Amino acid sequence: MANKRILRIFGIAAGILALLSLLIFIPQIRETIIHFGEKKIGRSLNHEVWHGRFIKLEFLFLICSLPACGFLLYLSCSDTPIFSNSTEGIFGTRAELKNIRNSKLQFYSVFIIFALLFGIRLFYISQKKSFMVDEGLSISICNRNEYGFWGRNYELDHEYSGKELKEISLWDNSSASDALSDIFHMHQDNRDSPHTNFYYSLFRLWFTGVRTSNLTYIFWRGCLLNLLFFTVSFVFMLLLLRRFTKNSFVLSALLLIAFINPASLSLTVFLRPYELQQVFVIILTYYVTCVLQADSENRTITTKKIFLLGLLVLSLTMLSAYLNMIIIGLYGLLIIILCIRKKNWMLLKFFVLMFVSSLLLSKVLYFKFGSMGYRADEAASNLDPSQIKANLIAVKNGIIGIASKNIFFEIYCVLVLFAVLYQAVYKLKDKGENTLLPVVAINFLSVVLIMYFVPIGMKTLRYAAPLFPIFALNFICGRNKKNLEKIAASSISLVLILSLVQFSGKKSIVEHLDDAGIERYKEIYETSLPIFIRGESTWRYSDLIPYLNDESRIIFVSDFEMIREKYPEKIPCIFINQTDESDFYFFRHGELSVQKLNSVGYHDVYLVGD
């Protein structure tokens, strides 16, 4: 007994030490420590040097954290008061799926909805024509090729073909060893601080064995990974809905409401981490719902299985998107309040230990977890008192902008608002459904907070879209209102489906099908003239290089003057200048004629003649 107590003390001490080491690797905390040191010694320090010294402590962190994880694992397998030996399950996932399979009506109705939603997504994937600039970066970041949009710049005065440029910029290596090497390096640092390595690692693994610059193939293969994520989301959303209703008709209608919305459809055709984020938002909500319902029924929660599952769910939810920390924090606050109200300190310790362990696991799975870089600074700036008013106005405009995108969102936002008010007014009286209200309230509040913390100029749909399926829970009316629930679910589904119908000349309600505006590249793609490109920012080439003609001849130059000095025989030609919207490029073209043809992405396109 004494030995177990000593081991427990060492385990807790190691966990605290590892947690402190973890905090040191958060840039804002490092910066705070440096500022504190400057005040103490009365002089300024070289921040870059000291940040580097902190990073060198990574090895020390591993020495601390890995034994800590071992001790915590030991505690989870020992007979400590925090963990119960009860085998009573609170999820019943296997039994739920078996019940669905045994009920022919429910199985076939759910399957038809899934097939419909899957088919709609396949249709929109077939409509995808171009990248958003960030999608090209997804390839370059996880592929870690030498050149490309997240690699070294292209050689000046070297003539490339369009095909060669695309091959070295997109998927340039098909070997399994290269894929594993890329994933290994991303485990240490994925070079994209606003995101972790989770999505990028899966994305790289998904493209193992592929070497291609064919955009259509890349679109299909990348979006099929999102379809796999969607399938997982669908299953867990079904399990989540069954926690509140078993009615086959209502289940089918609510699943349709959850995934027919353009927000969810847009994530499927977007080669970025947001579809994966949606998966774990739903899984986390399902986990919390099961825990809350078990607690309300006075069932045992503090089991090893629930701890380990919660540890894994929390860690992967964090790794799927840093913004998920908002919904995790709100659920954590809810659980803390419940534990304090019930004076259940053992349960509080259980969840605190789970959260601390999930932070440690996240750090082990991604060494740079917590280092959000410039996005963390932008989020923190929104708390500046001088910025609050402007940010709130931007949130309002962002939400109005989302609602006004099309008639679907206009109807959907109004329905969700009324549903939230319904839950707030009537569900408080429904003692049998006391777990539904906090879940829908936290989801709604999370959307608002996410919109608040993203940068002022980026209050766009994709940041809130992963939480949209959870809004389907708002349309559950309660056990005593089954007829009302059927009418509401069927009416809402019908209205939303009708609002999806496109009128001629209207822009697609699904985003990210043609973010680059492929028609604007026609003059570049169809020209037989030599192409000269000027620009320093490699990431901006994601808006240009994928759309070049394979047969085009491309030369990168440092300045427009180099064309006349070095390549007079190649005039007439096309000159493409990388620019910001505020930039105006001054041509010292002498006797050359320069005519602006178009602007594509971050580039202006000119025709140069004698």
Secondary structure, DSSP 8 states (H G I E B T S, - for coil): -HHHHHHHHHHHHHHHHHHHHHHHTSHHHHHHHHHHHHHHHTS---HHHHHHHHHHTHHHHHHHHHHHHHHHHHHHHTT-TTSB-----S--HHHHHHHHHH-HHHHHHHHHHHHHHHHHHHHHHHT--B--HHHHHHHHHHH--SBSTTSB---BT-EEEHHHHHHHHSB----HHHHHHHHHHHHH--S-TTS-SHHHHHHHHHTTT--B--HHHHHHHHHHHHHHHHHHHHHHHHHHHHTT---HHHHHHHHHHHHHSHHHHHHHT--STHHHHHHHHHHHHHHHHHHHHHHHTT----BHHHHHHHHHHHHHHHHH-TTHHHHHHHHHHHHHHHHHHHT-HHHHHHHHHHHHHHHHHHHHH-TTTT--THHHHHHHHTTSHHHHHHHHHHHHHHHHHHHTSSHHHHHHHHHHHHHHHHHHHHGGG-GGGTTHHHHHHHHHHHHHHHHHHS-GGG--HHHHGGGGGGGGGGG---TT-HHHHHHHHHHHHHHHHHHT---TT---SSSSSBTT-GGGGHHHHH--S-EEEE-S-GGGGGGTGGGS-TT-EEEE-SSTHHHHHH-GGG-SEEEEEE--TT-------TT-EEEEEEEETTEEEEEEE-
